[in-house]
Amino acid sequence: MEPVRRIVGGRRADTVQRLLDAALEEIRAVEYGELSVRSVARRADVSPATAYTYFSSKDHLISSVVWRRIQDVTSSFTDDTDLHDMVRRITDVFADEPELSRACTTALLGDDPEVTRLRDEIGTEMAKSLSRALGSLPPEAVNSVTMAFVGGLVLSGMGYIPFDEVADRMVDMVRQFQPTGRRAKR
């Protein structure tokens, strides 16, 4: 699923990637409130009209950066990737980029239809990955773990708990759902 409003290839794909890279650079340089599609376009050396062709808002742009990062991480998961490693690798996306973490906490809660679409894609991808790592747990338990994980990401993004604690907390929670003989690895 492409993060932009329309499928792109060739030179257009390069322009989109330049905008995504510039958005990350811009969010590292300025507060989220100061970031705009225009400032990102300027940094990417493209016209604002071109940037708006692909991204409807700054929330859409930041959500797209997050979606690409999540896709990169989850595409590397295998059937052998355990819950702790999976959660740790996803949380590292945000721990390694604190400015992006703060920005996406705001951006992903936006009501822009493109953000809603990406938020759904991100949620679906994470739920699918978690479900695979959780194996034979009942669907209700998987749903609870997924909700707790999203809550952990939001709490970490807001600065209430460190990102590097989320994986340990998730494994501890999953242990409560599992029979004694089959425990989540830490």
N, C-alpha and C positions, 0 to 999 in steps of 0.2 A: 504494500500500500504506500503510495507516494504521499509525502507530507504536503505537497502543493495542491493547488486547486485543479490542476490539469496535468495529464501525463506529459512528461518532457523527455527528450533524448538529445544526444549530440551536444551542440554548442549551448542549447538551452539548459541542459542538465549541468553543464559547467557553470553557467550563470547562477543556477539555483544553489549549487555547492558553494560558490563564492559568497552568496548571500548568507548561507547557513554559517560558514566560517566567520564571516564578518559580524554576524549577530553574536557569536560566542566571544569574539574579540571586543565587541562593543559592550557587552554585559560585564566583561571583566574591567572595563575602563570607566563606566558610568553607572550610576544608580538606575534601577529599573524604571523609575518614574521619568528619568531623563532620556531613556532609550526611545527611539522612534524608528519606523520603517525608513524614513528619510535619512536618518543618521546612519543606519546600517547600509542603505544603498550608497551613500557617499563613501563609506569605508570600503565597500565592495567595488567601487568605481563603476556603478551602473546608475541609470536614471531612476528616480523614485517611481515613475510610471512603470518601468520594467519590474521593479521590486513588487509593486502592487498587483502586477499581472499574476504573480505566483503566491503572494502572501497577503491576506486580507487585512491583517492588523499585526501589531507587535506581539500580541498574545499568540497569534497563529505562528508567527516566525519563531518565537521561543519554544512553543509546543513542538514545532517541527524539528528543532535542534534536539530536543529531548527524545522524540520519537526515533530519530536516526540513531541516537546513542543507545536506546533500548534495543532497537533492531540489531545493532552491531553486537551487543552483549548476548542477547538471547539466541542469536543464530549460531553461537559457539557452544551452546548447551548440547549435551548428548544424553542418552538414556542413563548414563552412569553419573551424571552430575547430581550430587546430593544437595539437599535443601540448604544447608549452611553455605556451601560454595556458591550456589545459585543466588541466594539472597545477598551474600557478600559482594558478588560481582555486580549485581544491580545497584546496590547502595554505593558501591565505589564510584559509579557514574556521577553521583551527586556529591559524595565526600571529596572527590578529586576536583570538583568545580563548585565551590561554595556559592559563588555569585550566580551560577546557573541554577543551583538548587533554590536559592531565595527567589529568583525570577520565575522559575517554573511553578513554584508553590502558588504564586499569584496568577500566572498565565493560564495554567491548566484549569483553574476555577472560573475562567471567563465564559461568557455566553455566546461568543462568536460561533456560528455553525461549523466553521472549519476546526476550531478548537474542540468543540464537542465531538466531531468525527475522530480527531486524533486522540482525544482522551479515551474514547471508546476503544480505539485500536490498541493503545498502550495498555489499558485495563485488560482487554482480551488476551493480549500477548503475555502479560504477566500472569494472568490466571491460568492460561494454558501451560506455561512453564512450571508454575507452582503445582498444578495438578499432576503433571508428569513426575515431579520430584517427590510428591506425597504418595504416589503409588496407590495402594489399596485402601486408603482412608475413605470413609463414606463421603458422599458429595456434600453433606451438611458440614462436615469437619473441614473439607477443602474450602468451602465458601467462607467459613469462619476464619481460617488461616489467611485466605486472600484478603478479607476485610481487615484483619489485624495487620497484615503487611502494608497495605495502603495507609492505614492509620499510622503505622510506624514511620513510613516515609514522610507523611505530612508533619508528624511531631518532630522528626529530625530536621525537615526543611525549615520548621519554625524555630529550631534551636533548642528544643526541650530535651532531646536525647541525642547522643552522638550517633552518627550513621553506623559507626563500627560496632555498636551494641545491638543493632536490629537483628542481625543474623543469629546471635546467641539467644536473644529473646524469642525469636521465632522457633528455633529448635526446642527450647524449653517448653514452649506452648504446645508444640506438636507432640512432645513426649506424653502429655496428658491424654491425648487421643489414642495413643498406640498401646496395644497389648504389651505386657512386660518383655516378651521375647523379641520384639521387633522395634528397635529404637532408632530415631533419626540420628545420623552421624553429626558430630561437631568437629 
